[in-house]
Amino acid sequence: MLKTVLHSKLHRVKVTEANLNYIGSITIDRNLIEKADITVNEKVQVVNMNNGERFSTYVIPGKRNSGVICLNGAAARLAEVGDEVIIMSYVQVDESELTDWEPILLFFDENNNIIENE
């Protein structure tokens, strides 16, 4: 049996931009995408710590080492620049693998630099 479990989490990363006039998605610094093992165009869940909004969208790559977290299209209405969000990706894992399953957890400072990587 397959179970859907947390694959990676960008914990309390700050929104740096909001672009209502883009067709959709979330732009994430390419380096952060790679560290979190997220695939370009992958579906992610976003939770806004400031207002409680929760939504799903897909990832597009931003400039490497820029720290960019940009909500595009309709998602731009769900957060303001400076809001802290949690971005989560999920994966399906065979139940037999769950005993040793470890998600990638990334934690950030106020400038979206990784401060701890578990």
Backbone as numpy.savetxt, mean C-alpha at the origin, in Angstrom:
# Nx Ny Nz CAx CAy CAz Cx Cy Cz
-6.82 -26.76 0.62 -7.65 -25.59 0.62 -6.77 -24.34 0.62
-7.15 -23.33 -0.15 -6.43 -22.07 -0.18 -7.08 -21.08 0.78
-6.24 -20.31 1.45 -6.69 -19.24 2.35 -6.10 -17.93 1.84
-6.86 -16.87 1.93 -6.36 -15.55 1.56 -5.78 -14.90 2.81
-4.49 -14.55 2.75 -3.79 -14.01 3.92 -3.02 -12.75 3.53
-2.65 -11.98 4.53 -1.85 -10.78 4.31 -0.51 -11.17 3.70
-0.17 -10.53 2.59 1.12 -10.77 1.96 2.12 -9.69 2.37
1.67 -8.41 2.29 2.56 -7.33 2.68 1.75 -6.14 3.16
2.40 -5.31 3.99 1.73 -4.15 4.54 2.70 -2.99 4.63
2.28 -1.85 4.08 3.00 -0.59 4.24 2.23 0.13 5.36
2.78 0.15 6.55 2.06 0.58 7.75 2.30 2.06 8.04
1.23 2.84 8.00 1.22 4.26 8.35 2.17 5.07 7.47
2.05 4.85 6.17 2.79 5.65 5.19 1.93 6.89 4.90
2.58 8.01 4.62 1.84 9.26 4.43 1.48 9.50 2.96
0.27 10.00 2.76 -0.17 10.40 1.43 0.59 11.68 1.07
1.25 11.68 -0.08 2.03 12.84 -0.51 1.32 13.65 -1.58
0.37 13.02 -2.29 -0.34 13.69 -3.37 -1.73 13.09 -3.51
-2.64 13.88 -4.09 -3.96 13.39 -4.47 -4.28 14.03 -5.82
-4.58 13.18 -6.82 -4.79 13.65 -8.18 -6.16 13.19 -8.67
-7.16 14.02 -8.46 -8.54 13.68 -8.82 -8.69 13.45 -10.32
-7.91 14.13 -11.14 -8.09 14.08 -12.59 -7.35 12.93 -13.27
-6.84 11.98 -12.50 -6.22 10.79 -13.08 -7.28 9.71 -13.17
-7.12 8.74 -14.06 -8.18 7.76 -14.29 -8.35 6.75 -13.16
-7.44 6.67 -12.22 -7.63 5.77 -11.09 -6.36 5.15 -10.61
-6.37 4.59 -9.42 -5.28 3.82 -8.84 -4.55 4.56 -7.72
-3.49 3.93 -7.24 -2.60 4.53 -6.24 -1.18 4.43 -6.79
-0.49 5.56 -6.80 0.92 5.59 -7.22 1.77 5.39 -5.99
2.68 4.42 -6.04 3.58 4.11 -4.92 5.01 4.12 -5.43
5.91 4.74 -4.68 7.35 4.74 -4.96 7.76 3.32 -5.39
8.43 3.23 -6.54 8.83 1.92 -7.08 9.66 1.12 -6.08
10.52 1.77 -5.32 11.33 1.08 -4.32 10.44 0.43 -3.26
9.40 1.14 -2.82 8.49 0.59 -1.81 7.69 -0.57 -2.37
7.30 -0.48 -3.63 6.60 -1.60 -4.28 7.47 -2.85 -4.24
8.73 -2.69 -4.59 9.64 -3.84 -4.62 9.88 -4.39 -3.21
10.10 -3.50 -2.24 10.34 -3.96 -0.85 9.15 -4.73 -0.31
7.94 -4.33 -0.71 6.73 -4.99 -0.24 6.33 -6.18 -1.12
7.09 -6.44 -2.17 6.80 -7.54 -3.10 5.40 -7.41 -3.69
5.06 -6.17 -4.07 3.79 -5.90 -4.74 4.07 -5.80 -6.23
3.16 -6.32 -7.03 3.29 -6.28 -8.48 2.56 -5.06 -9.03
3.15 -4.40 -10.02 2.47 -3.30 -10.70 1.12 -3.81 -11.19
0.08 -3.03 -11.00 -1.31 -3.35 -11.34 -1.99 -4.29 -10.35
-1.28 -4.71 -9.31 -1.88 -5.58 -8.30 -2.94 -4.84 -7.49
-4.00 -5.55 -7.14 -5.04 -4.99 -6.28 -4.52 -4.88 -4.86
-4.77 -3.73 -4.23 -4.41 -3.52 -2.83 -5.60 -2.92 -2.10
-5.58 -3.10 -0.79 -6.57 -2.45 0.08 -5.87 -1.30 0.77
-6.55 -0.15 0.85 -6.00 1.04 1.50 -6.93 1.43 2.64
-6.35 1.67 3.81 -7.11 2.09 4.99 -6.55 3.43 5.45
-7.40 4.43 5.55 -6.98 5.76 5.98 -7.10 5.85 7.50
-5.97 6.05 8.18 -5.95 6.14 9.64 -6.60 7.43 10.15
-6.67 8.45 9.31 -7.21 9.74 9.75 -8.73 9.81 9.70
-9.34 9.15 8.72 -10.79 9.27 8.60 -11.54 7.94 8.53
-10.82 6.82 8.58 -11.46 5.51 8.59 -11.88 4.97 7.24
-11.66 5.71 6.16 -12.03 5.22 4.83 -11.23 3.95 4.50
-11.90 3.02 3.82 -11.28 1.78 3.35 -11.69 1.59 1.90
-10.72 1.27 1.05 -11.05 1.06 -0.36 -9.99 0.18 -1.01
-10.36 -0.38 -2.15 -9.44 -1.18 -2.95 -9.15 -0.44 -4.25
-7.93 -0.61 -4.74 -7.53 -0.03 -6.01 -6.35 -0.85 -6.52
-5.72 -0.39 -7.59 -4.56 -1.09 -8.13 -3.35 -0.17 -8.10
-2.17 -0.77 -8.13 -0.91 -0.05 -7.95 -0.27 0.32 -9.28
0.19 1.58 -9.36 1.05 1.99 -10.46 2.36 2.50 -9.86
3.47 2.31 -10.57 4.76 2.67 -10.00 5.03 4.18 -10.07
5.60 4.68 -8.98 6.05 6.07 -8.94 7.57 6.13 -9.00
8.08 7.33 -9.03 9.52 7.54 -9.11 10.23 6.86 -7.93
11.27 6.11 -8.26 12.05 5.38 -7.26 12.64 6.34 -6.21
12.56 5.94 -4.95 13.11 6.68 -3.80 12.51 8.07 -3.62
11.32 8.30 -4.18 10.66 9.59 -4.04 9.77 9.64 -2.80
9.39 8.47 -2.28 8.47 8.42 -1.16 7.03 8.70 -1.56
6.75 8.76 -2.86 5.42 9.13 -3.33 4.36 8.09 -2.97
3.28 8.59 -2.43 2.05 7.84 -2.23 0.96 8.77 -2.72
0.46 8.52 -3.94 -0.50 9.43 -4.56 -1.80 8.69 -4.84
-2.88 9.20 -4.29 -4.20 8.65 -4.58 -4.74 9.32 -5.82
-5.15 8.52 -6.78 -5.57 9.01 -8.08 -7.06 8.75 -8.31
-7.67 9.58 -9.14 -9.07 9.41 -9.49 -9.97 9.55 -8.27
-11.01 8.74 -8.22 -12.00 8.83 -7.14 -11.36 8.64 -5.76
-10.31 7.85 -5.67 -9.63 7.63 -4.38 -9.06 8.92 -3.80
-8.81 9.90 -4.66 -8.28 11.19 -4.19 -9.27 11.90 -3.26
-10.52 11.51 -3.32 -11.55 12.09 -2.43 -11.54 11.44 -1.04
-10.79 10.35 -0.88 -10.85 9.58 0.35 -9.71 9.85 1.31
-8.80 10.75 0.94 -7.67 11.10 1.81 -7.15 12.47 1.43
-6.49 13.10 2.37 -5.83 14.37 2.13 -4.33 14.17 2.22
-3.59 15.05 1.56 -2.14 15.01 1.68 -1.78 15.10 3.16
-0.90 14.22 3.62 -0.50 14.17 5.02 -1.22 13.09 5.82
-2.34 12.57 5.31 -3.02 11.48 6.01 -2.13 10.25 6.05
-2.23 9.50 7.12 -1.50 8.23 7.23 -2.41 7.11 6.77
-1.89 6.26 5.89 -2.66 5.13 5.38 -1.89 3.83 5.59
-2.63 2.76 5.58 -2.06 1.41 5.58 -2.43 0.80 4.23
-1.43 0.31 3.52 -1.65 -0.32 2.21 -1.33 -1.80 2.37
-2.30 -2.65 2.02 -2.13 -4.09 2.22 -2.35 -4.86 0.94
-1.48 -5.84 0.71 -1.69 -6.78 -0.39 -1.93 -8.15 0.23
-2.66 -8.96 -0.50 -3.02 -10.29 -0.02 -2.61 -11.34 -1.04
-2.48 -12.57 -0.58 -2.12 -13.67 -1.45 -2.88 -14.92 -0.99
-3.11 -15.83 -1.92 -3.72 -17.09 -1.54 -2.63 -18.12 -1.29
-2.72 -18.76 -0.15 -1.70 -19.72 0.29 -2.40 -21.02 0.65
-1.76 -22.11 0.30 -2.30 -23.40 0.71 -2.29 -23.48 2.23
-3.34 -24.03 2.77 -3.49 -24.14 4.22 -2.28 -24.79 4.89
-1.63 -25.70 4.19 -0.47 -26.40 4.75 0.73 -25.46 4.95
0.75 -24.31 4.28 1.86 -23.36 4.39 1.65 -22.32 5.50
0.49 -22.29 6.10 0.16 -21.22 7.05 0.96 -21.26 8.35
1.41 -22.40 8.74 2.18 -22.51 9.99 3.42 -21.63 9.97
4.07 -21.56 8.83 5.31 -20.78 8.71 5.12 -19.47 7.95
3.89 -19.07 7.69 3.65 -17.89 6.87 4.05 -16.61 7.61
4.83 -15.77 6.96 5.26 -14.48 7.52 5.00 -13.38 6.48
4.11 -12.45 6.75 3.91 -11.35 5.81 5.08 -10.36 5.87
5.22 -9.57 4.84 6.22 -8.50 4.81 5.59 -7.27 5.45
6.20 -6.76 6.51 5.68 -5.59 7.22 6.69 -4.46 7.12
6.27 -3.34 6.55 7.13 -2.18 6.41 6.57 -1.03 7.24
7.42 -0.39 8.00 7.04 0.74 8.86 7.80 1.98 8.41
7.21 3.15 8.60 7.73 4.37 7.99 7.88 5.53 8.98
8.85 6.41 8.65 8.97 7.66 9.39 8.09 8.71 8.72
8.16 9.95 9.18 7.30 11.02 8.67 7.60 11.40 7.21
8.73 10.95 6.67 9.09 11.24 5.28 8.96 10.02 4.36
8.23 9.02 4.82 8.02 7.79 4.07 9.28 6.99 3.81
10.23 7.10 4.73 11.42 6.24 4.71 11.13 5.03 5.58
11.57 3.86 5.13 11.37 2.64 5.91 12.24 2.72 7.16
11.63 2.50 8.34 12.38 2.53 9.59 12.54 1.16 10.22
11.66 0.24 9.84 11.75 -1.10 10.39 11.18 -2.04 9.36
11.82 -3.16 9.15 11.36 -4.13 8.18 11.33 -5.48 8.83
10.14 -6.02 9.03 10.00 -7.33 9.65 9.65 -8.36 8.62
